[in-house]
Amino acid sequence: MTTTLYTSDHEWLAIDGDVATVGITDYAQSQLGDVVFVELPKVGRALKKAEAAAVVESVKAASDVYAPVTGEVLEVNDALTAEPALVNSDAQSKAWFFKIRIADKGELGGLMDEAAYKAHTA
């Protein structure tokens, strides 16, 4: 069973066991506009919670994507490098950015569920 949580910086995490798949929310991509470039972290990179992990650039702005938890990058979505527009068309599914092994599940406590995130962006 996968649980989806959200950060106040507009990242989503789909949590399955001790692995979180991370991307940006549909709200975030709508604020950015047309995405033209994505820079992903290297596999094996150790990230600290709230550290800049990836970059997404649109015609309007460049924005950091932050690590929502501390852990190690297990996998990245190379499809985004080839086709950054996936972030606009499918932000919360096909356009995931990276997978991270969660070092401390206690860090998940400060994240929002879908209802709280909807209220946050209202």
N, CA, C and O of each residue as an XYZ file, in Angstrom:
488
protein
N       0.850     -1.198      0.000
C       0.000      0.000      0.000
C       0.887      1.249      0.000
O       1.812      1.370      0.803
N       0.594      2.153     -0.895
C       1.354      3.389     -1.014
C       0.597      4.517     -0.326
O      -0.614      4.656     -0.495
N       1.319      5.321      0.449
C       0.749      6.498      1.096
C       1.344      7.721      0.413
O       2.554      7.775      0.195
N       0.507      8.710      0.071
C       1.018      9.937     -0.535
C       0.935     11.076      0.473
O      -0.106     11.322      1.082
N       2.066     11.764      0.630
C       2.153     12.919      1.516
C       2.690     14.113      0.731
O       3.224     13.955     -0.366
N       2.543     15.312      1.305
C       2.902     16.548      0.610
C       3.723     17.455      1.517
O       3.586     17.421      2.740
N       4.589     18.276      0.893
C       5.365     19.268      1.643
C       4.803     20.659      1.374
O       4.069     20.865      0.407
N       5.153     21.608      2.234
C       4.718     22.996      2.016
C       5.435     23.616      0.821
O       5.026     24.671      0.335
N       6.517     22.964      0.333
C       7.235     23.429     -0.868
C       6.680     22.793     -2.142
O       7.284     22.919     -3.207
N       5.544     22.117     -2.046
C       4.835     21.558     -3.201
C       5.513     20.334     -3.814
O       5.458     20.131     -5.027
N       6.152     19.522     -2.972
C       6.590     18.207     -3.428
C       5.591     17.168     -2.928
O       4.973     17.341     -1.878
N       5.439     16.088     -3.692
C       4.657     14.941     -3.223
C       5.613     13.765     -3.023
O       6.644     13.664     -3.689
N       5.257     12.895     -2.108
C       6.017     11.669     -1.856
C       5.030     10.516     -1.856
O       4.046     10.530     -1.116
N       5.292      9.532     -2.678
C       4.526      8.290     -2.638
C       5.387      7.300     -1.870
O       6.441      6.879     -2.346
N       4.930      6.930     -0.674
C       5.747      6.121      0.228
C       5.324      4.660      0.151
O       4.156      4.316      0.329
N       6.315      3.812     -0.121
C       6.092      2.376     -0.192
C       7.210      1.726      0.618
O       8.345      1.626      0.152
N       6.882      1.284      1.834
C       7.910      0.735      2.716
C       8.876      1.830      3.128
O       8.465      2.855      3.672
N      10.180      1.614      2.866
C      11.172      2.639      3.241
C      11.660      3.440      2.040
O      12.708      4.083      2.099
N      10.894      3.398      0.944
C      11.258      4.148     -0.261
C      10.162      5.166     -0.569
O       8.971      4.854     -0.547
N      10.601      6.400     -0.857
C       9.661      7.445     -1.262
C       9.980      7.862     -2.692
O      11.128      8.162     -3.018
N       8.956      7.877     -3.541
C       9.068      8.440     -4.884
C       8.654      9.900     -4.752
O       7.610     10.205     -4.175
N       9.482     10.809     -5.293
C       9.287     12.246     -5.075
C       9.073     12.972     -6.401
O       9.750     12.701     -7.393
N       8.122     13.894     -6.396
C       7.893     14.752     -7.555
C       7.325     16.077     -7.085
O       7.224     16.335     -5.885
N       6.952     16.921     -8.054
C       6.295     18.180     -7.685
C       4.805     18.050     -7.984
O       4.396     17.286     -8.859
N       4.015     18.800     -7.254
C       2.570     18.683     -7.379
C       2.048     19.358     -8.645
O       2.729     20.162     -9.281
N       0.820     18.997     -8.979
C       0.152     19.621    -10.112
C       0.027     21.125     -9.880
O       0.160     21.916    -10.813
N      -0.229     21.511     -8.633
C      -0.296     22.941     -8.292
C       1.044     23.621     -8.625
O       1.063     24.704     -9.210
N       2.151     22.987     -8.255
C       3.472     23.574     -8.507
C       3.729     23.743    -10.004
O       4.201     24.794    -10.438
N       3.418     22.706    -10.798
C       3.673     22.831    -12.236
C       2.785     23.907    -12.846
O       3.195     24.585    -13.788
N       1.566     24.073    -12.317
C       0.673     25.104    -12.875
C       1.206     26.503    -12.574
O       1.011     27.427    -13.364
N       1.882     26.663    -11.428
C       2.490     27.946    -11.073
C       3.737     28.219    -11.915
O       4.025     29.367    -12.256
N       4.468     27.167    -12.243
C       5.709     27.317    -13.021
C       5.453     27.656    -14.486
O       6.206     28.421    -15.089
N       4.403     27.095    -15.054
C       4.185     27.238    -16.493
C       4.949     26.156    -17.237
O       5.322     25.141    -16.648
N       5.187     26.366    -18.533
C       5.781     25.328    -19.382
C       7.197     24.979    -18.929
O       8.091     25.825    -18.953
N       7.392     23.726    -18.515
C       8.698     23.258    -18.053
C       9.574     22.926    -19.257
O       9.167     22.196    -20.161
N      10.799     23.487    -19.247
C      11.705     23.316    -20.389
C      12.982     22.547    -20.036
O      13.708     22.114    -20.931
N      13.262     22.374    -18.730
C      14.502     21.710    -18.335
C      14.348     21.137    -16.931
O      13.759     21.768    -16.053
N      14.881     19.940    -16.731
C      14.888     19.322    -15.408
C      16.297     18.800    -15.142
O      16.885     18.120    -15.983
N      16.831     19.121    -13.969
C      18.123     18.577    -13.530
C      17.858     17.670    -12.341
O      17.273     18.095    -11.345
N      18.288     16.417    -12.448
C      18.011     15.415    -11.417
C      19.249     15.150    -10.573
O      20.368     15.385    -11.029
N      19.065     14.661     -9.344
C      20.232     14.322     -8.520
C      20.904     13.048     -9.046
O      20.306     12.299     -9.819
N      22.134     12.812     -8.627
C      22.837     11.595     -9.021
C      22.387     10.427     -8.146
O      22.159     10.593     -6.947
N      22.262      9.253     -8.746
C      21.943      8.045     -7.985
C      23.081      7.801     -6.992
O      24.255      7.920     -7.343
N      22.730      7.461     -5.762
C      23.725      7.236     -4.721
C      23.979      8.465     -3.858
O      24.614      8.368     -2.808
N      23.483      9.627     -4.301
C      23.698     10.857     -3.536
C      22.951     10.796     -2.200
O      21.785     10.405     -2.144
N      23.636     11.184     -1.140
C      23.004     11.284      0.180
C      22.413     12.680      0.313
O      23.113     13.680      0.155
N      21.132     12.738      0.602
C      20.439     14.022      0.742
C      19.977     14.203      2.172
O      19.582     13.249      2.842
N      20.034     15.441      2.627
C      19.462     15.785      3.930
C      18.087     16.401      3.681
O      17.857     17.033      2.650
N      17.186     16.211      4.627
C      15.852     16.807      4.524
C      15.987     18.308      4.262
O      16.781     18.983      4.916
N      15.217     18.827      3.312
C      15.156     20.245      2.938
C      16.341     20.699      2.086
O      16.444     21.883      1.765
N      17.236     19.783      1.712
C      18.351     20.128      0.822
C      17.839     20.170     -0.619
O      16.996     19.363     -1.011
N      18.361     21.125     -1.405
C      17.999     21.185     -2.822
C      18.500     19.905     -3.497
O      19.688     19.587     -3.441
N      17.580     19.177     -4.135
C      17.910     17.878     -4.715
C      17.873     17.899     -6.238
O      18.633     17.188     -6.896
N      16.987     18.715     -6.789
C      16.802     18.775     -8.240
C      16.412     20.207     -8.604
O      16.098     21.023     -7.737
N      16.441     20.489     -9.896
C      16.049     21.808    -10.391
C      15.035     21.604    -11.507
O      15.183     20.719    -12.349
N      14.016     22.432    -11.498
C      13.041     22.438    -12.592
C      12.983     23.871    -13.120
O      12.783     24.823    -12.366
N      13.164     23.998    -14.443
C      13.134     25.324    -15.070
C      11.970     25.396    -16.025
O      11.703     24.470    -16.791
N      11.277     26.534    -15.960
C      10.177     26.778    -16.882
C      10.471     28.050    -17.656
O      11.499     28.696    -17.454
N       9.554     28.395    -18.542
C       9.714     29.641    -19.288
C       9.653     30.845    -18.346
O      10.143     31.920    -18.689
N       9.048     30.674    -17.145
C       8.907     31.765    -16.181
C      10.048     31.839    -15.170
O      10.509     32.930    -14.835
N      10.515     30.665    -14.670
C      11.423     30.670    -13.518
C      12.142     29.341    -13.368
O      11.744     28.327    -13.942
N      13.207     29.371    -12.586
C      13.874     28.132    -12.172
C      13.534     27.923    -10.703
O      13.463     28.881     -9.933
N      13.327     26.681    -10.322
C      12.923     26.392     -8.956
C      13.620     25.127     -8.472
O      13.779     24.164     -9.223
N      14.032     25.145     -7.214
C      14.633     23.947     -6.630
C      13.529     22.976     -6.209
O      12.431     23.376     -5.822
N      13.859     21.697     -6.299
C      13.014     20.640     -5.743
C      13.787     20.112     -4.543
O      14.923     19.659     -4.684
N      13.177     20.167     -3.367
C      13.869     19.833     -2.125
C      13.637     18.383     -1.721
O      12.588     17.803     -2.000
N      14.634     17.813     -1.060
C      14.466     16.474     -0.494
C      13.479     16.573      0.662
O      13.737     17.300      1.621
N      12.361     15.865      0.597
C      11.377     15.951      1.671
C      11.788     15.164      2.919
O      11.238     15.370      4.001
N      12.756     14.264      2.757
C      13.284     13.459      3.865
C      14.778     13.256      3.642
O      15.285     13.465      2.539
N      15.472     12.850      4.691
C      16.881     12.481      4.592
C      16.967     11.064      4.034
O      16.179     10.192      4.401
N      17.929     10.848      3.147
C      18.102      9.497      2.616
C      19.016      9.475      1.411
O      19.651     10.470      1.060
N      19.065      8.298      0.782
C      19.932      8.090     -0.377
C      19.089      7.976     -1.640
O      18.065      7.293     -1.652
N      19.529      8.653     -2.709
C      18.843      8.582     -3.989
C      19.078      7.191     -4.591
O      20.218      6.786     -4.823
N      17.981      6.473     -4.839
C      18.060      5.110     -5.373
C      17.895      5.067     -6.885
O      18.466      4.210     -7.560
N      17.106      6.003     -7.409
C      16.755      5.972     -8.821
C      16.315      7.370     -9.234
O      15.773      8.119     -8.421
N      16.547      7.724    -10.502
C      16.036      8.986    -11.031
C      15.227      8.698    -12.295
O      15.404      7.663    -12.938
N      14.354      9.612    -12.633
C      13.478      9.449    -13.793
C      14.104     10.138    -15.006
O      13.841     11.310    -15.277
N      14.936      9.387    -15.728
C      15.636      9.951    -16.885
C      14.684     10.434    -17.979
O      15.074     11.246    -18.818
N      13.455      9.950    -17.978
C      12.476     10.401    -18.979
C      12.260     11.909    -18.890
O      11.963     12.551    -19.897
N      12.407     12.484    -17.683
C      12.201     13.933    -17.512
C      13.287     14.751    -18.180
O      13.027     15.850    -18.668
N      14.507     14.223    -18.206
C      15.600     14.938    -18.867
C      15.321     15.017    -20.359
O      15.552     16.048    -20.991
N      14.825     13.924    -20.913
C      14.516     13.867    -22.344
C      13.240     14.635    -22.683
O      13.142     15.250    -23.744
N      12.265     14.595    -21.777
C      10.962     15.214    -22.049
C      10.453     15.972    -20.824
O       9.554     15.500    -20.128
N      11.041     17.172    -20.554
C      10.657     17.940    -19.355
C       9.169     18.285    -19.313
O       8.621     18.474    -18.228
N       8.508     18.370    -20.460
C       7.087     18.734    -20.504
C       6.202     17.705    -19.803
O       5.044     17.999    -19.507
N       6.722     16.502    -19.529
C       5.974     15.513    -18.743
C       5.552     16.096    -17.396
O       4.506     15.737    -16.855
N       6.376     17.000    -16.861
C       6.059     17.627    -15.571
C       4.725     18.373    -15.680
O       3.938     18.372    -14.733
N       4.469     19.006    -16.822
C       3.211     19.715    -17.017
C       2.048     18.765    -17.280
O       0.939     18.992    -16.797
N       2.294     17.707    -18.041
C       1.187     16.843    -18.450
C       0.823     15.785    -17.417
O      -0.321     15.330    -17.379
N       1.781     15.385    -16.575
C       1.503     14.282    -15.645
C       2.338     14.423    -14.371
O       3.069     13.508    -13.991
N       2.220     15.589    -13.717
C       3.088     15.936    -12.582
C       3.063     14.897    -11.471
O       4.097     14.630    -10.858
N       1.902     14.306    -11.197
C       1.789     13.467    -10.007
C       1.797     11.980    -10.311
O       1.339     11.175     -9.501
N       2.318     11.610    -11.484
C       2.427     10.188    -11.804
C       3.705      9.932    -12.598
O       4.746      9.625    -12.018
N       3.627     10.058    -13.932
C       4.782      9.733    -14.786
C       5.968     10.658    -14.562
O       7.108     10.270    -14.820
N       5.721     11.873    -14.087
C       6.792     12.873    -13.960
C       7.422     12.888    -12.564
O       7.766     13.953    -12.052
N       7.576     11.710    -11.949
C       8.314     11.673    -10.683
C       9.762     12.049    -10.955
O      10.262     11.835    -12.059
N      10.438     12.607     -9.957
C      11.814     13.079    -10.128
C      12.846     12.052     -9.668
O      13.768     11.710    -10.408
N      12.678     11.563     -8.433
C      13.649     10.596     -7.910
C      13.011      9.736     -6.827
O      11.967     10.071     -6.266
N      13.677      8.615     -6.553
C      13.280      7.735     -5.456
C      14.374      7.798     -4.407
O      15.563      7.787     -4.728
N      13.960      7.864     -3.154
C      14.906      8.027     -2.048
C      14.599      6.988     -0.965
O      13.438      6.757     -0.629
N      15.652      6.366     -0.422
C      15.470      5.473      0.727
C      15.339      6.346      1.965
O      16.229      7.144      2.259
N      14.246      6.201      2.687
C      13.967      7.042      3.850
C      14.853      6.597      5.020
O      14.764      5.459      5.480
N      15.708      7.510      5.492
C      16.623      7.189      6.596
C      15.900      7.212      7.941
O      16.218      6.420      8.828
N      14.926      8.117      8.098
C      14.255      8.290      9.376
C      12.772      8.562      9.142
O      12.388      9.672      8.774
N      11.946      7.545      9.357
C      10.500      7.711      9.109
C       9.874      8.768     10.013
O       8.780      9.257      9.731
N      10.565      9.123     11.103
C      10.069     10.186     11.978
C       9.926     11.508     11.237
O       9.105     12.348     11.608
N      10.738     11.696     10.173
C      10.667     12.947      9.397
C       9.352     13.077      8.622
O       9.007     14.170      8.174
N       8.630     11.988      8.464
C       7.366     12.042      7.723
C       6.272     12.742      8.528
O       5.262     13.170      7.970
N       6.477     12.857      9.838
C       5.465     13.422     10.718
C       5.067     14.851     10.396
O       3.923     15.235     10.635
N       5.980     15.644      9.863
C       5.679     17.041      9.569
C       5.041     17.266      8.211
O       4.805     18.412      7.828
N       4.756     16.201      7.475
C       4.205     16.342      6.125
C       2.680     16.313      6.152
O       2.071     15.885      7.132
N       2.075     16.774      5.062
C       0.620     16.900      4.977
C      -0.003     15.751      4.193
O       0.613     15.199      3.281
N      -1.231     15.402      4.560
C      -1.998     14.493      3.703
C      -2.683     15.334      2.619
O      -2.549     16.557      2.593
N      -3.406     14.672      1.739
C      -3.998     15.377      0.592
C      -4.950     16.492      1.025
O      -4.924     17.583      0.454
N      -5.779     16.232      2.015
C      -6.757     17.247      2.472
C      -6.024     18.486      3.019
O      -6.401     19.620      2.722
N      -4.984     18.254      3.813
C      -4.226     19.372      4.386
C      -3.510     20.150      3.280
O      -3.431     21.377      3.335
N      -2.991     19.439      2.277
C      -2.286     20.102      1.180
C      -3.276     20.942      0.366
O      -2.959     22.066     -0.022
N      -4.471     20.403      0.106
C      -5.490     21.172     -0.642
C      -5.831     22.457      0.106
O      -6.004     23.510     -0.509
N      -5.927     22.371      1.429
C      -6.213     23.572      2.230
C      -5.040     24.551      2.145
O      -5.240     25.764      2.085
N      -3.818     24.017      2.142
C      -2.597     24.827      2.066
C      -2.527     25.635      0.753
O      -2.021     26.757      0.732
N      -3.041     25.046     -0.332
C      -2.952     25.713     -1.642
C      -4.224     26.462     -2.020
O      -4.288     27.081     -3.082
N      -5.230     26.408     -1.162
C      -6.523     27.057     -1.485
C      -6.383     28.576     -1.494
O      -7.359     29.284     -1.744
